[in-house]
Amino acid sequence: MATRARTRKPSRTAPDEGALERIAARRMPAAGDGRSLAEVACDEIRRAIREGRVPTGAHLTEMELAGWLGMSRTPVREAMRRLESEGLLLNQPFRGALVMRLDAEDMQQMFAVRELLEPAAAAACALRATGSEIAALREVLGREAEVLGNPAALIPLNRQFHDLILEAARNQFLKKAIAAVYSLIPLLGDSNLLDEPHARAAHLQHLAILEAIEARDDAGAELLARSHVSHSLECRLARIKGNELKSTLNPQS
């Protein structure tokens, strides 16, 4: 799944001010925030991988992460163990951990699971969503339409759309199963939404899914969601093949 070959060490960036504020708040716990330092570390490392600040294939050490997060190595060590159990990191004894990289076969297996779970969520949403939840979905897609050429703004909205569908499905077991799959999405590499034609196609697919949900057409929502996931996989596989072809034609690049 991930190569064990040594990879070039990526440059590190300092944690953003929001991260430092959340860590400081945890040392003096705020009302309603029950996270441990290890949970804070997990959340920040996941976010860094998801946003591409720590790329797949990168080598991480406890000391580097502790410095980046502004905390001791003990909660960082626990966070790394949790992320290893989730499949985000690969433990390398005495060397730290490697951010996992999915190959084409891994990707197809992941999307096979998504093709089962996400359509089920869309169908349940069509049956159970309240009027306010449908309005929230419509609002997200309205904002999405305004930023189709801006991946930094579009990617969070895309995730919000899918998260709202999952919440409205009201199935705790489905929610946990999809969360396990979504936790590995950062390992897919660059988002398809970086490509504007794909972003526009995905937006139209979102609109069609929402229309089925509004019509309480659970079968239609399920079918459209399955097609949406399938299209996303096709785009990713095409990019992999394209990159492989570039490497063959330009071995020095």
Disulfide bonds with the S-S distance in Angstrom:
none
